Amino acid sequence: MAGNTLLFKSNYAVSSKIEPFYKGGKVQISHDEQYIFCTCGPKVNILQIDTGKIIHSIEQDDQEDITSFSLSPDDEVLVTASRALLLKQWDWKQEKCARSWRAIHNVPVASMTFDCTSTLLATGGCDGTIKLWDVVKQYCTHNLKGSSGVVHLVEFHPDISRLQLFSSSVDCGIRIWDLRTSKCICVLESHYSAVTALAFSPDGQTLISSGRDKICSVWDLKKKAVKRTVPVYEAVEGVVLLPGTSDYSQMGVKGEGLHFVTAGSKGVLRVWDSSSARCVFTQVLPDAPALKIEEGDLDPRSLMHLLPMPRSNRLATVTAEHNILIYQMPALTVQQQFVGYNDDVLDVKFLGKDDTHIVVATNSSQLKVFELATNSCQILYGHTDTILSIDVFRKGSMFASCAKDNSLRLWKMDLKSGHVRCVAQGSGHSNAVGSVACSRLKKAFLVSGSQDCTIKVWDLPDPLPDVGCEPVLMTARLTEKAHDKDVNSVTISPNDKLLASGSQDRTAKLWSLADMSLLGVFRGHSRGVWCVQFSPVDQVLATASADGSIKIWSIQDFSCLKTFEGHDASVLKIIFVSRGTQLVSSGSDGLVKLWTIKTNECVKTFDAHQDKVWALHGGSKDDLMVTGSADSTITLWKVSPPDVSYAVRFSSDSDVLEHSSVLRYSVVWNTNSRSCLDAQAVLQVLLTHLSPEEILQYQGTRTHLEGLIPYTERHMQRISRLLQASMFLDYMWQKMRITGGIDSVNLDDDEMDTSPQSIFIIDKQPVEMTDNPVSRHQQEDEEEDLEDSEKTEELLDEDESVSTSKSARVNGMKPNGVNRVVDGGQVSSEESEDEDDVMEITAKSCRVYTIHSPF
């Protein structure tokens, strides 16, 4: 290729992110209905409804979780309460704290609200007291005592001339406080469980209360008595009165009496006539199968909040899965939907003609389709267990999904409306389906790989049903027992003639799709194969493995052509970019890497995630990339402009400067903890003897130096932990009292004899290790390359599979590491060099002393 110039990608820049912005707690909509305020740990995130973007984030300096907040009716003042027992007043548009003061409550504030004038603020505490504050003159005006337990609900009467405050606590009563006398004038008793919401009629004479005791009470505030009890047969979390000025006949409203909307555990909105106590309308949701919910768990589709938007005649609901839906009345059509928390992202693919949407699989049975322009989301129901994989047909209007419910489904998008519906489904596997692949040339068939070790080929129905029709059933045309262990990945060649599969049995296989005959086996990985991909232009196959390597194979003679090493842990996904001349990989180390195939060079390392990057996909125009991680973040990447990219000229007579080669090799060595010390020594010599100007003259120096940063930081963290562990070990040595042996020996702290003694009896029997979650977490973060020995392969034979690893993330667990003890208690760690493990094993190996520590 002498004289030819190849333009390669040198950098991706983060274009946008879909991050968790709501993890439960209070949600409030601004009076002008442009913003949604919601809590997320120590922050209040402010979402712009029109764009779906987080435009402001109010964060506590002390990082204490926010327990409650309230926005004033004039949308000017935001007050937050945290576990630090501080109240803070914010200019939220500038993200500045105007002032802060002690809450006076002895325990955190549980509820908070403003009056209609935006001057009085009421706070309900977990100590059973209610405080009122004048936010203009900045002092406490009332201290109301008498409630029992946590005051979880406070509301001012809408008629400020009455100067009344309504509150509810764990005694299930509704207290009415006269603010002129600071006394409770009445307790409304009707509920037998927590009161969740209050709604006042326009004239202020009627109050409707909802509770988790499955009833709503209609109160006459003049008589302070119940007018009617409405049984709603579900735990109600929110109630909103329908205004009488609009036509709500589509919602069953025919008379002029008070009608109200409830939201609760059934996950649907219902309209009730307060005079007759009858349900006049029930919302119809898209067909959704029954979910596998364990006893005592909350249905993820249940509604936790119901918020009115009277200016635009809309309603907003918040689900138990932290999704916020905005409905347009009276038809109750979903206008917008935002996902507050995605949990672990297991797969993500671009969707739509111009990559306008992405479809996401998380730790749930629902698929989420995001419109990238607005972040608005559709939630697709169909599967009954966790969805594990997605694949998209060319031109992006159809895609397939597979799940732990042993089934796969085919989905189709209406390009005009953007609505997605299931058009076909198939079942036949006897275990979870971990991977699915779509045909490339035509929309003709699907291939699925399962944990039952089989591969199935499914023909698509012809013709395909339209969106909105009943899904048709698919049947498998071919079934093949493909591997000895779980099938983790399947992929179809660009010409639809070949199929490749990767498995936990550490092999990849090549198949003919015509009859599923085996053409060859790719052997060489020392751990399970997570991903397989065909090159779009060359007759090669790329595989990614849990051994931390990527391999390129010839599909002619099944030989390994290239091996890429650089990830600290399992490589989970790979894609070809730049017309097959480069690779992008993602791993368990949270890193995404860009590789040039010809030079075996890692061009760039991207550190934008905090946990395993399970999902990776490239855009149809090769200028976009999307990644999804177990940290609940979806990152959209865009190729840097051409002036930032670099051109590499290959010529047969080109010379590479010696120093440049040494620097490049040092970057590679630095990615492995076993050789990082050598890399750092070489770097020290280079930086000592060469000026920065000289180093920057070498080709690719800036890229090499940027590649050094993330790994060097990790090495520094490991060295810091090692230093801390060694100090603690030294401290234990000084404080221990040795017992056992032939005679008991007493040693003073200042006169300890550290010479060899016979008082230590070393247990040379094999030590049985017990699982330590902390140790396993550290081993996963610092997983290293493994030796290619038979004993190592036997130890690693129990490697994590698609189901166990992804299920482990659901249960909050990490995959096990592998340690062994040899030669009288010395430790050989196959996956980590962390000294914490060494200290733990040493303590278990020496059984003749006890440690007395002041901790």
Buried (B, 14 or more C-beta within 10 A) or exposed (E): EEEEEBEBBBBBEEBBEBBBBBBBBBBBBBBEBBBBBBBBBBBBBBBBBEEBEBEBEBBBEEEBBBBBBBBBBBBEBBBBBBBBBBBBBBEBEEEEBBEBEEBBBEBBBBBBBBBBEBBBBBBBBBBBBBBBBEBEEEEBBBEBEBBEEBBBBBBBBBEBEBBBBBBBBBBBBBBBBBBEEBEBEBBBEBBEBBBBBBBBBEEBEBBBBBBBBBBBBBBEBEEEEBBBEBEBEBBBBBBBBBEEEEEBEEBBBEEEEBBBBBBBBBBBBBBBBBBEBEBBBEBEEEEBEEBEEEEEEEBBBBBBBBBBBBEEBBBBBBBBBBBBBBBBBBEBEBBBBBBBBBBBBBBBBBBBEEBBBBBBBBBBBBBBBBBBEBBBBBBBBBBBBBBBBBBBBEEBBBBBBBBBBBBBBBBBBEBEEBBBBBBBBBBBBEBBBBBBBBBBEEBEBBBBBBBBBBBBBBBBBEEBBEBEEEBBEBEBEBBBEBBEBBBBBBBBBEEBEBBBBBBBBBBBBBBEBEEBEEEBEBEBBBBBBBBBBBBBEBEBBBBBBBBBBBBBBBBEEBEBEBEBBBBBBBBBBBBBBBEBBBBBBBBBBBBBBBBBBEBBBBBBBBBBBEBBBBBBBBBBEBBBBBBBBBBBBBBBBBBBEEEEEBEBEEEEEEEEEEBBEBBBBBBBBBBBBEBBEBBBEBBEEBEEEBEEEEBEEBBBBEBBBBBBEBBBEBBEEBEEBBEEBEEBBEEBEEEBEBEBBEEEEEBEEEEEEEEEEEBEEEBEEEBEBEEBEEBBBBBBBBBBBBEEEEEBBEBBEEBBBBBBBBBBBBEEBBBBBBBBBEEEBEBEBBBBBBBBBBBBBBEBBBBEBEEEEEE
